[in-house]
Amino acid sequence: MGPFLYLCTMHGIADRIFSLSDREDFKQTALDIFRVQAESNPVYSSFVRNLGIDPRSVSTVEQIPFLPIGFFKSHKVVTGGGTPELVFESSGTTGVNTSRHYVKDPGLYERSFLTTFRNQYGIPEEYCILALLPSYLEQQHSSLVYMTHRLIEKSGHPDSGFYLDNLDALVKMLKQRIADRHPTLLFGVSFALLDLAEQSPMQLPTEVILLETGGMKGRRKELVREELHEILCSSLGKPVIHSEYGMTELLSQAYSHGHNRFTAPPWMKIAIRDPHDPLEPAEPGRTGGINVIDLVNIHSCAFIATADLGRVYEDGSFEVMGRFDHADIRGCNLLAT
C-alpha cells in the first residue's frame, strides 16, 4: 500500500472509530485495520506470516492474532511510513528494557482519553484534578503524564496540578476540598497513595474520587488490588477506590468505579487467551491472559497480547487479576527478523 493510499485509508478509518454503532460496526472496523496493519506494519506483518496466517483468510475478529506486548521493547512497531510526533516510553528499572510507542497522531490519543473521561466522569471543567504520579513525572515520555496534564489544563481549576514528593502540600489541598466539597479527582500511583494513607489518614468526602493508576514501581512490596484498596479505603474514608487500566502500548483506557470491574470504551475490546497456549482463546468465564483490541492504535498495532491476567464477564466488563510471573509472553519467539 503506497503512502497516499495508506493515509487516505487510515483517515477514513479514524473517522469511524469514535462513531461505532454496534458489534458489526466494530467487527468491520477491526478487520479493516487488521488488513492494513498485516500489510503495512513490518513487525506485525512478519509476526502474522510466521504464524502461517494468510491475512486474506481472516474473516472474523476471533481469527485476528494478537502481537505479544514484548515487541514494543524489542522492535519499532509502526504501521505505514512517516515520522512520529511523540514517543511514549514505559517506566522501568535500571537494566530493564522499556517499551516505546511511536505516536504519529497525538490528536487521536487526546480524542480517545477525553471522550472516555467525559463518558466516565463528565467534563474535566467540573473538577479540581490532582495528580500524585512521582515515578511517572521523573520520566520524560509518560503517556499517563501527557493525559493528566491535558486533563489538568482543561479543568481550569486554580488548584489543579501535579505533586511530586510534596505530600504536605497535597494534604493541605485535600483538606481544602474537604472544606469546600468541590468535586475533585486524584490520580495516584499505588505506592504514592499508600504513602499518603499512612502519613496522613483522613476522612475524604464523597466529592473526592481517588483513582489509582497501579504500580509499585519497585518502591514497595507488590499488593493485589483488593488489598491495596482495602488499605486506602480504611485510611482515607472512602467506600470504594476507582482504578484506571491503561499502558504505554495502548492509546485507550478502561476505568473501574470500584470492586475491580473495568469498563472499556466502544473502540476497545478485551478478550481472554488460554494461559498455557497464547494462540487459543480461554473458555468463557475462565481466567487467562488479557488480549486487547484498541482501534485507536491505527498507526502502531491495534491487537495486543498483554502480560496481565484477567477475566471477562457477560456484560463486557472485565477484571484484572495480576500479571504473569514472567512478563515475557509465550509466543515472543516468533519475533520478526
C-alpha positions in Angstrom: 0.0 0.0 0.0 1.5 3.3 -1.1 1.9 6.3 1.4 -1.0 8.3 -0.2 -3.4 5.3 -0.2 -2.4 4.4 3.3 -3.1 8.0 4.6 -6.4 8.1 2.9 -7.4 4.7 4.2 -6.4 5.5 7.8 -8.0 8.9 7.7 -11.3 7.2 6.8 -10.9 4.6 9.5 -10.1 7.2 12.1 -13.3 9.0 11.5 -15.2 5.7 12.1 -13.5 4.7 15.4 -15.4 7.2 17.6 -18.8 6.7 16.0 -19.2 2.9 16.2 -22.8 1.9 16.3 -22.8 -1.8 17.1 -20.8 -5.0 17.2 -20.9 -5.4 13.5 -19.5 -1.9 13.0 -16.7 -2.7 15.5 -16.0 -6.0 13.7 -15.8 -4.4 10.3 -13.5 -1.6 11.5 -11.2 -4.1 13.4 -10.9 -6.3 10.3 -10.2 -3.2 8.1 -7.4 -2.2 10.5 -6.1 -5.7 10.6 -5.7 -5.9 6.9 -3.9 -2.6 6.7 -1.6 -3.5 9.6 -0.9 -7.0 8.3 0.3 -5.4 5.1 1.9 -2.1 6.2 3.3 -2.8 9.6 6.6 -4.7 9.1 6.8 -6.2 12.6 3.1 -7.3 12.7 3.2 -8.5 9.1 6.2 -10.7 9.9 4.5 -12.0 13.1 1.4 -12.9 11.2 3.4 -14.6 8.4 5.5 -16.6 10.9 2.3 -17.9 12.4 1.4 -19.2 8.9 -1.7 -17.0 8.6 -2.8 -15.6 5.3 -4.4 -12.2 6.1 -6.9 -12.7 3.3 -8.3 -15.8 5.1 -9.1 -13.8 8.2 -12.8 -13.1 8.2 -13.7 -12.8 11.9 -12.3 -10.8 14.8 -11.7 -14.1 16.6 -9.2 -15.1 13.9 -7.0 -12.0 14.3 -3.7 -12.8 16.0 -2.5 -10.6 18.9 1.0 -9.3 19.0 2.8 -10.0 22.3 3.5 -6.8 24.1 7.2 -7.5 24.4 7.6 -6.5 20.7 7.3 -2.9 21.9 10.5 -3.4 23.8 12.5 -5.0 21.0 11.1 -3.5 17.8 9.7 -0.3 16.4 6.0 -1.2 16.0 4.8 1.3 13.4 2.2 1.0 10.6 2.9 2.9 7.4 5.7 5.4 6.9 6.2 8.9 8.3 7.7 10.4 11.4 6.0 10.1 14.8 5.2 13.3 16.6 5.5 11.7 20.1 7.3 8.7 21.6 5.7 7.3 24.8 8.0 5.2 26.9 7.2 2.9 29.8 8.8 3.3 33.2 11.4 0.7 34.1 14.3 0.0 36.5 17.9 0.2 35.6 18.9 -2.5 33.1 15.4 -3.3 32.1 14.3 -2.6 28.5 11.4 -0.2 28.3 8.5 -0.2 25.8 8.3 2.5 23.2 5.1 3.6 21.5 5.6 5.8 18.4 2.6 8.1 18.1 2.0 9.7 14.7 -1.2 11.5 15.6 -1.4 12.8 19.2 -4.9 14.2 18.3 -6.2 10.6 18.2 -4.9 9.9 21.6 -6.4 13.1 23.0 -9.7 12.4 21.5 -9.7 8.9 22.9 -8.9 9.8 26.5 -11.0 13.0 26.6 -14.1 11.2 25.2 -13.6 8.3 27.6 -13.2 10.7 30.6 -16.3 12.5 29.7 -18.3 9.3 29.4 -17.0 8.0 32.7 -16.9 11.2 34.9 -18.3 14.2 33.0 -16.4 17.2 31.7 -13.0 17.9 33.2 -14.1 21.5 33.8 -16.3 20.3 36.7 -13.3 19.0 38.7 -10.3 20.0 40.6 -7.8 17.5 39.2 -4.8 16.5 41.2 -2.1 14.1 40.1 0.2 12.2 42.5 2.4 10.5 40.0 6.0 10.9 41.2 7.5 7.9 39.3 5.9 9.0 36.1 6.9 12.6 36.4 10.5 11.5 36.8 10.5 10.1 33.3 10.1 12.4 30.2 7.9 10.4 27.9 4.9 9.1 30.0 1.6 8.7 28.3 -0.1 8.9 31.7 1.5 12.3 32.5 0.6 13.5 29.0 -3.1 12.6 29.6 -3.3 14.0 33.1 -1.5 17.2 32.0 -4.2 17.8 29.4 -7.0 17.0 31.8 -5.5 19.4 34.3 -5.3 22.1 31.6 -8.9 21.5 30.7 -10.0 21.5 34.3 -9.1 25.2 34.7 -9.5 25.0 38.5 -6.7 27.1 40.1 -5.8 24.3 42.5 -5.5 21.6 39.8 -1.9 20.3 39.3 0.8 17.8 39.8 2.5 16.7 43.1 5.9 15.1 43.0 7.0 14.2 46.6 5.4 17.1 48.4 2.7 15.2 50.3 2.2 18.1 52.8 1.0 20.4 50.0 -1.3 17.7 48.7 -2.7 17.1 52.2 -3.4 20.8 52.5 -5.2 20.8 49.2 -7.3 17.8 50.1 -8.3 19.4 53.4 -9.4 22.4 51.4 -11.5 20.1 49.3 -13.0 18.6 52.5 -14.0 22.2 53.5 -15.5 23.3 50.2 -16.6 19.9 48.9 -15.7 20.8 45.4 -15.7 17.8 43.0 -12.1 16.6 43.0 -10.3 13.7 41.2 -7.0 12.5 42.5 -4.9 10.4 40.1 -2.3 8.4 42.1 0.3 5.8 41.5 -0.2 2.9 44.0 2.9 3.4 46.2 2.3 7.2 46.5 -1.3 6.7 47.5 -0.1 4.2 50.2 2.4 6.8 51.4 -0.4 9.4 51.7 -2.7 6.9 53.5 0.0 6.0 56.0 1.3 9.5 56.7 -1.9 11.5 56.7 -5.0 9.4 57.3 -8.2 11.4 56.8 -11.9 11.2 56.0 -12.4 12.3 52.4 -15.9 13.3 51.4 -17.9 11.7 48.5 -16.9 14.7 46.3 -13.3 13.5 46.2 -12.6 10.5 43.9 -9.4 8.5 44.4 -8.3 6.9 41.2 -5.3 4.6 41.4 -3.3 4.0 38.3 -1.5 0.9 39.5 2.2 0.3 40.0 4.6 0.0 43.0 7.5 0.7 40.6 9.9 -1.1 42.9 9.2 1.3 45.8 7.1 -1.1 47.8 6.0 -4.7 48.1 3.5 -5.6 45.4 -0.1 -6.0 46.7 -3.1 -7.4 45.0 -5.6 -4.7 44.1 -8.1 -5.8 46.7 -5.6 -5.5 49.5 -4.4 -2.1 48.2 -7.9 -0.8 48.0 -8.8 -2.1 51.5 -5.9 -0.1 53.0 -6.8 3.1 51.1 -10.5 2.8 51.9 -9.8 2.3 55.6 -7.2 5.2 55.9 -8.9 7.7 53.7 -12.5 7.2 54.4 -13.6 6.0 51.0 -16.2 3.3 50.4 -14.5 2.4 47.0 -11.4 3.3 45.1 -11.5 3.9 41.4 -8.9 2.5 39.0 -7.6 3.2 35.5 -6.4 0.4 33.2 -4.0 1.7 30.6 -0.4 1.2 29.4 2.2 2.8 27.2 1.4 0.4 24.3 -2.3 1.4 24.2 -3.9 4.7 23.3 -7.2 3.9 25.2 -8.0 3.4 28.8 -10.6 1.4 30.8 -11.9 2.6 34.2 -13.3 0.8 37.3 -15.6 2.7 39.7 -14.8 0.1 42.4 -14.6 -3.6 43.1 -12.1 -4.2 40.2 -14.7 -4.3 37.4 -13.4 -2.3 34.4 -15.4 -1.0 31.5 -13.8 0.0 28.2 -14.9 2.5 25.6 -16.7 1.2 22.5 -13.4 1.2 20.4 -11.6 -1.0 22.9 -12.4 -4.7 23.5 -10.9 -7.3 25.9 -10.5 -11.0 25.0 -9.0 -13.7 27.2 -6.5 -16.2 25.9 -5.6 -19.6 27.4 -2.8 -19.0 29.9 -1.0 -22.2 28.6 -1.5 -21.6 24.9 -1.3 -17.9 23.8 -2.8 -18.6 20.4 -6.0 -20.1 21.8 -8.9 -18.3 23.4 -9.8 -19.2 27.0 -13.1 -20.9 27.7 -15.9 -18.4 28.6 -15.7 -17.3 32.2 -12.2 -18.6 32.7 -9.1 -16.7 33.9 -6.4 -16.2 31.3 -4.1 -13.7 29.6 -5.7 -10.4 28.6 -5.7 -9.5 24.9 -6.7 -6.0 23.9 -8.1 -4.7 20.7 -7.5 -0.9 20.7 -8.7 0.6 17.5 -7.1 3.9 18.2 -3.7 2.2 17.7 -4.2 2.5 14.0 -0.6 3.7 13.4 1.1 1.1 15.6 -0.7 -2.2 16.3 -4.3 -2.5 17.4 -4.1 -6.1 18.6 -2.0 -6.6 21.8 -1.4 -9.6 24.0 -0.6 -8.1 27.4 1.2 -9.5 30.3 -1.9 -9.3 32.5 -4.2 -12.0 33.8 -7.9 -11.4 33.9 -11.5 -12.5 33.3 -14.3 -11.1 31.1 -17.9 -11.0 32.3 -21.1 -11.4 30.2 -21.8 -7.7 30.3 -18.4 -7.0 28.7 -16.8 -5.7 31.8 -13.5 -7.3 32.9 -11.4 -7.9 36.0 -7.6 -7.6 36.2 -6.2 -10.3 38.5 -2.5 -9.7 38.3 0.4 -10.4 36.0 2.1 -13.5 34.6 5.1 -14.5 36.7 7.3 -13.6 33.8 6.3 -10.6 31.6 7.8 -12.3 28.5 4.7 -13.9 27.0 5.0 -17.3 25.3 4.9 -16.7 21.6 7.6 -14.0 21.6 9.9 -16.4 19.9 8.0 -15.5 16.8 9.9 -12.3 16.6 10.1 -10.6 13.3 13.5 -10.6 11.6 
